[in-house]
């Protein structure tokens, strides 16, 4: 017996292609249209599932999704496509970090192959049977727009800090390329849907080619176990924010459970973008960084990828490698080789490296004839005018240097501008005294790692080179702008734009003592050999399993349209408040209490107008005038403001400054809490806040009778957050002997007396009712932020206490879908107002008649 989804693989292998439909809309195996799929063209949103049907067999399996399959293909003499594994593919190498019993399925495109529609089914069947690969067939015209257009003209330059200031630098944003990018991502999503068993399988998506894929998968399977790893840099917010579809890509990535980056810098830039553009904050807990996103915790993984060391060792042992090493030893006899291995593109800094070599030979004439730079230029992955310009500049510079410093038998710069066999490249690593990587921006760059392993060599190569077994040595000069730089603590780090510094580093790498070279090599080899691709893969999958561990426990459902789709994941006991339910309970109860927060609950957060509307006053008046009700409006604002705003609400109780001041109704005086009465601490705290206000543009101080609030709502979010942490520590240190608490809130730092919170109002209300012998049988408590959680805690804790009727109806309701001590939620302030209006009119309606209020169905 096999799972329903896994049977699709068997169907494909047996040729039963019709079974891919699986009772839902499918993309065709071959996209035959010449257009592209619309960003909002999806009929699955309304049917987005909250719980996927469990498969009949729980099997450990991971689906690896990348732009290209780890497959090499070519046509034989008869014209038939034949396939072999691409052992150089990272997607294939990462299998080494997985358990032996874990099955791996690959989804991607075939490299450099356009498969005729008539043979696509046969190719797909053979790839699945022999390699467990599922090919995604993309029409050539769409693939060109997707890969060479959006990926290489927009994303790749921007992620490498190149702004499209003119047509030669990527060009202006082209929405047709964006639509092609979406279309290809949807086709990939369809391929995943054909093979996935959603409750059992993990999905690991790779790189910027498929950044919106998480949204398409999450929309269909709300609990899909999904990881994403970005293999390129992620730019700073100042660069990234220029992308017209910046929010769409961020929200798409946040539909993954785990997002991986090579370095902390890349992760920090991503988190900064989420903060500045989406208003999200992150927390670090037990060494793990997480973003709270609609009840889901999106984990951030920082781990540089490694290399496949055993593959390098096997190539080092090849006879042809030893032969080539011997040839190169003779070719560069009595010369020291500096080696550069780079793709021929604008970000690899080849020309800067050549200029540094030129300067080295100018400043150190003694090195002429003794030092050679071998530059291996791999074919560029992209295409365009910039690639040709880099090639022309490189060739011209090499020619100039060789003409200036060359002589018979000595060529200062050897440029290898053609593809090399892997063993040939390995041979150059073995004989090189130093490896140079001067990229101006690069995601990771594994060249230094490969160099380190190859310099470890083996006994036969050592014999060929005349080296002692224990005398392993190597030197690295690396750009500080590449992803592997932080991991190589023994390398000489340089700013590639500083030609003088690079030339000096090259010179030092040549003249360093043998002991130093051995020490640096030993340090690097220990790291590279232990942090290989298997370690990277295993670590990522372990974190992905941890990130998905809460899926089964939480209740999930999808909201939003198009690329704004996201999944809300909350505790099963946390549900939306049914207006019909609360109105029914309200009508049949006699002793009722209503506690309502004001800011963010009755008024939209961030609203310019904060005064209550006429309809709000009218609703509160109706509720407060009912003799069965006790109604309190609770706010952090001062009592003078509340008195002015709600002077017409005679029966309304007011609680100002989070419950320190309480007025039961208009006919009574304001009462103060007996918790504290001394406020000398203000003379200490206010000057400190003023100092931070002067140095933080956009921040303000709000002075209350009992509290001081430093607000940075209009300051730079990163700087404001940083200053808030500093301010909090500063205040805690100077107020350590005062009876106050220093707390952070939504873009604020507040100092107030200890023990003062909104829970005091609830406690006082319950105590008063108990003293009067009146047992409450209905409580509604509504709030929106962290300060209201104290009130929820008191209300929920009183459920079985003496102040409430045994059959009391308790409704603790928060605004928005988020973790809370409340049991219910409503989506926004408009729904809160409509709910209160419904309660205020229900008393006048006959028992058999439901008041004319929106129902839950209407709201959805």
Buried (B, 14 or more C-beta within 10 A) or exposed (E): EBBEBBBBBEBBBEEEBEEBEEEEEEBEBBBEEEEBBEBEEBEBBEEBBEBBEEBEEEBEBBBBBBBBBBBBBEEEEEEEBEBEBBBEBBBBBBBBBBEEEBBBBBBBBBBEBEBEEEEBBBBBBBBBEEBBBBBBBBBEEBBEBBBBBBBBBBBBBBBBBBEBEEEEBBBEBBEEBBBBBBBBBBBBBBBBBBBBBBBBBBBBBBBBBBBBBBBBBBBBBBBBBBBBBBBBBBBBBEBBEBBEBBBBBBBBBBBBBBBBBBBEBBBBBBBBBBBBBBEBBBEEEEEBBBBBBBBBBBBBBBBBBBBBBBBBBEBBEBEEBBEBBBEBBEEBEEBBBBBBBBBBBBBBBBBBBBBBBBBBBEEBEEBBBEBBBBBBBBEBEBEBEBBEEBBEBBEEBBEEBBEEBBEEEBBBBBBBBEEBEBBBBBBBBBBBBBBBBBBBBBBBBBBBBBBBBBBBBBEBBBEBBEBEEEEBBBBBBBBEBBBBBBBBEBBBBBBBEEBEBBBBBBBBBBEBEEEBBBBBBBBBBEBBBEBBBBBBBBBBBEBBBEBBEBBEEBBBBBBBEBBEBBBBBBEEEBEBBBBEEBBBBBBEBEBBBBBBBBBBBBBBBEEEEBEBEEEBBBBBBBBBBBEEBBBBBBBBBBBEBBBEBBEEBEBBBBBBBBBBBBBBBBEEEBEBBEBBEEBEBBEBBBEBBEEBBEEBEBBBBBEBBBBBBBBBBEBBBBBBBEBBEBBBEBBEEBBEEBEBBBBBBBBBBBBBBEBBBBBBBBBBBBEEBBEEEBBBBBBBBBBBBEBBBBBBBBBBBBEEEEBBBEEBBBBBBBBBBBBBBBBBBBBBBEBBBBBBBBBBBBBEBEEEEBBEBBEBEEBE
